[in-house]
Amino acid sequence: MPDHPDMSPPGTLWIVATPIGNLDDLSPRAADTLGRVAVVAAEDTRTSRRLFGDRQAPEMVSLHEHNEAVACARLVERLGQGADVALVSDAGTPLVSDPGYRLVAAAHDAGIAVRTVPGPCAAIAALSVAGLPSDRFWFEGFLPARAGQRQSRLEALAHMPATMIFYAPARDLPVIVADMSITLGPDRMATLARELTKIHETVHRAPVADLAQWIADDANQQRGEAVLVVAGNPDPAPAVNPEALARELARELPPSRAAKLLARLTGMNRKEAWAKVERGE
């Protein structure tokens, strides 16, 4: 006979996609799942309560980047006691530029079933309307806020052959797209998908330089949330981006050591490598 005959089997952790704007995009299965679980873990519980309308919401638990470790332990404990838990994002599919993977990993480690209720995702929605190659794509998410770090990251991506997907607050679009025009090239094709599924949805496809000007000329395009889908580089990518590498080596190493490594990794001569390190290119 078991030592604990009344012990409940573990619950299930449900990863539930929610609308990215239009609440009518909540699937019947998602609504049913959210109505049956004992606990809903959400980044912002106030935002997620809107999913229930006039219905009674279950217990809501906040899970965000600042409390994830503690919240995960408590949620796994509840799951172990037999409670079903749903993890939702403020908008779209959980874990895509949102916290949550630690909870999923902890549930797997504890032998708890993890199931998905798929649905909206801003990145995939934007890719589907971008008119750019979609057989391979790179999801970058949010670029660094600091100008120097953002430019360095774009330089590192300049030779990426796959279509690239970026998230951005629309207010930052003017500087981000201007940086892309300089770093990726003014003729690189890109699509802005802003406020997807909402009243003021925008989908606009143009070369990066033209897109930058279009955004600068229309203040309305600098409101809300945006996804930028940018074409990859059709030319073969070098194994190393020399400019980005020179900058990083110069930050971390003495000049002579940085130049030596740069020359070794890129094949350029020592004199050219030394010049790049000195300029911090």
ChimeraX attribute file (.defattr): number of C-alpha atoms within 10 A of each C-alpha:
attribute: neighborCount
match mode: 1-to-1
recipient: residues
	/A:1	4
	/A:2	6
	/A:3	6
	/A:4	7
	/A:5	7
	/A:6	7
	/A:7	11
	/A:8	11
	/A:9	12
	/A:10	19
	/A:11	21
	/A:12	20
	/A:13	26
	/A:14	23
	/A:15	24
	/A:16	26
	/A:17	26
	/A:18	28
	/A:19	21
	/A:20	22
	/A:21	19
	/A:22	13
	/A:23	15
	/A:24	11
	/A:25	16
	/A:26	19
	/A:27	18
	/A:28	10
	/A:29	13
	/A:30	21
	/A:31	15
	/A:32	10
	/A:33	17
	/A:34	23
	/A:35	17
	/A:36	13
	/A:37	19
	/A:38	18
	/A:39	22
	/A:40	26
	/A:41	25
	/A:42	23
	/A:43	22
	/A:44	16
	/A:45	18
	/A:46	12
	/A:47	12
	/A:48	19
	/A:49	17
	/A:50	12
	/A:51	18
	/A:52	13
	/A:53	9
	/A:54	8
	/A:55	10
	/A:56	9
	/A:57	19
	/A:58	16
	/A:59	12
	/A:60	18
	/A:61	18
	/A:62	15
	/A:63	25
	/A:64	17
	/A:65	11
	/A:66	9
	/A:67	10
	/A:68	18
	/A:69	14
	/A:70	10
	/A:71	19
	/A:72	21
	/A:73	15
	/A:74	14
	/A:75	23
	/A:76	25
	/A:77	16
	/A:78	17
	/A:79	23
	/A:80	20
	/A:81	14
	/A:82	17
	/A:83	20
	/A:84	22
	/A:85	28
	/A:86	27
	/A:87	26
	/A:88	27
	/A:89	28
	/A:90	19
	/A:91	21
	/A:92	23
	/A:93	25
	/A:94	24
	/A:95	16
	/A:96	16
	/A:97	13
	/A:98	17
	/A:99	19
	/A:100	23
	/A:101	14
	/A:102	15
	/A:103	22
	/A:104	21
	/A:105	13
	/A:106	16
	/A:107	22
	/A:108	14
	/A:109	10
	/A:110	14
	/A:111	10
	/A:112	20
	/A:113	15
	/A:114	16
	/A:115	13
	/A:116	15
	/A:117	16
	/A:118	16
	/A:119	17
	/A:120	20
	/A:121	17
	/A:122	25
	/A:123	23
	/A:124	15
	/A:125	15
	/A:126	22
	/A:127	22
	/A:128	13
	/A:129	15
	/A:130	22
	/A:131	14
	/A:132	20
	/A:133	15
	/A:134	15
	/A:135	7
	/A:136	10
	/A:137	20
	/A:138	17
	/A:139	16
	/A:140	14
	/A:141	17
	/A:142	14
	/A:143	16
	/A:144	14
	/A:145	12
	/A:146	8
	/A:147	13
	/A:148	10
	/A:149	12
	/A:150	18
	/A:151	21
	/A:152	19
	/A:153	16
	/A:154	21
	/A:155	21
	/A:156	18
	/A:157	21
	/A:158	17
	/A:159	19
	/A:160	21
	/A:161	17
	/A:162	20
	/A:163	22
	/A:164	25
	/A:165	23
	/A:166	18
	/A:167	21
	/A:168	18
	/A:169	14
	/A:170	22
	/A:171	16
	/A:172	14
	/A:173	24
	/A:174	19
	/A:175	14
	/A:176	21
	/A:177	24
	/A:178	21
	/A:179	21
	/A:180	22
	/A:181	19
	/A:182	14
	/A:183	17
	/A:184	25
	/A:185	16
	/A:186	18
	/A:187	12
	/A:188	18
	/A:189	23
	/A:190	27
	/A:191	25
	/A:192	26
	/A:193	26
	/A:194	26
	/A:195	21
	/A:196	20
	/A:197	18
	/A:198	13
	/A:199	9
	/A:200	12
	/A:201	15
	/A:202	17
	/A:203	16
	/A:204	15
	/A:205	20
	/A:206	16
	/A:207	17
	/A:208	26
	/A:209	20
	/A:210	19
	/A:211	23
	/A:212	21
	/A:213	13
	/A:214	15
	/A:215	19
	/A:216	17
	/A:217	12
	/A:218	9
	/A:219	12
	/A:220	13
	/A:221	23
	/A:222	18
	/A:223	15
	/A:224	16
	/A:225	19
	/A:226	27
	/A:227	27
	/A:228	27
	/A:229	28
	/A:230	28
	/A:231	25
	/A:232	23
	/A:233	19
	/A:234	12
	/A:235	9
	/A:236	9
	/A:237	13
	/A:238	10
	/A:239	9
	/A:240	13
	/A:241	15
	/A:242	21
	/A:243	17
	/A:244	18
	/A:245	23
	/A:246	25
	/A:247	19
	/A:248	16
	/A:249	18
	/A:250	22
	/A:251	13
	/A:252	10
	/A:253	13
	/A:254	11
	/A:255	19
	/A:256	15
	/A:257	14
	/A:258	24
	/A:259	26
	/A:260	17
	/A:261	18
	/A:262	27
	/A:263	18
	/A:264	13
	/A:265	13
	/A:266	16
	/A:267	11
	/A:268	15
	/A:269	13
	/A:270	16
	/A:271	11
	/A:272	13
	/A:273	24
	/A:274	22
	/A:275	14
	/A:276	21
	/A:277	26
	/A:278	16
	/A:279	10
	/A:280	17
	/A:281	15
